[in-house]
Amino acid sequence: MTKLLVPFDFENLGKPRESRPPEDRIIEGDITCRSWDVDSDKDGLVRAGVFESTPGTNRSIKGETWEYCAILSGVAEITEDGQPPIIVKAGDHFIMKPGYKGIWRTLETVRKIWVVV
């Protein structure tokens, strides 16, 4: 039987995928990222996991992706093109819709839950 309730077990996420933002999107800093996939639908169209980024500033472009985020720890300043910046920290939740473009400035290492469609 397929498991239909999938908890986020933060103590046992497994080995992360390590990455960096694309060079042409880095504005400042030596940003390193880690990501853990927790679950996805059979087609991979809906995915969920945990993401972590060290301090730095980079251009964020969502393309056709819809992303829900729940900040677990850290602090970041997010500035959508043409909008004032917002500060996000532990306990904050937000959505970046398809077509989103802006600047993500990580002030303190951020860890978040993400769900993308």
KATA-V589216 format. One record per backbone hydrogen bond with DSSP energy under -0.5 kcal/mol. NH is the residue of the N-H (numbers start at 0). CO is the residue of the C=O. If there is no record, write none. Layout:
# KATA-V589216
nh:NH co:CO
nh:NH co:CO
This chain:
# KATA-V589216
nh:3 co:1
nh:5 co:3
nh:6 co:4
nh:8 co:6
nh:9 co:7
nh:11 co:8
nh:16 co:34
nh:17 co:15
nh:18 co:32
nh:24 co:21
nh:25 co:21
nh:25 co:22
nh:26 co:56
nh:27 co:56
nh:30 co:28
nh:32 co:18
nh:33 co:51
nh:34 co:16
nh:35 co:49
nh:37 co:47
nh:38 co:47
nh:40 co:45
nh:43 co:40
nh:46 co:115
nh:47 co:38
nh:48 co:113
nh:49 co:35
nh:50 co:111
nh:51 co:33
nh:52 co:109
nh:53 co:31
nh:55 co:105
nh:56 co:27
nh:57 co:103
nh:58 co:24
nh:59 co:101
nh:61 co:99
nh:62 co:99
nh:64 co:61
nh:66 co:95
nh:67 co:114
nh:68 co:93
nh:69 co:112
nh:70 co:91
nh:71 co:110
nh:72 co:110
nh:74 co:107
nh:75 co:87
nh:76 co:104
nh:77 co:75
nh:77 co:85
nh:78 co:102
nh:79 co:77
nh:80 co:100
nh:82 co:79
nh:85 co:77
nh:87 co:75
nh:89 co:73
nh:90 co:70
nh:91 co:88
nh:93 co:68
nh:95 co:66
nh:96 co:94
nh:98 co:62
nh:99 co:96
nh:101 co:59
nh:102 co:78
nh:103 co:57
nh:104 co:76
nh:104 co:102
nh:105 co:55
nh:105 co:103
nh:106 co:74
nh:106 co:104
nh:107 co:74
nh:109 co:52
nh:110 co:72
nh:111 co:50
nh:112 co:69
nh:113 co:48
nh:114 co:67
nh:115 co:46
nh:116 co:65
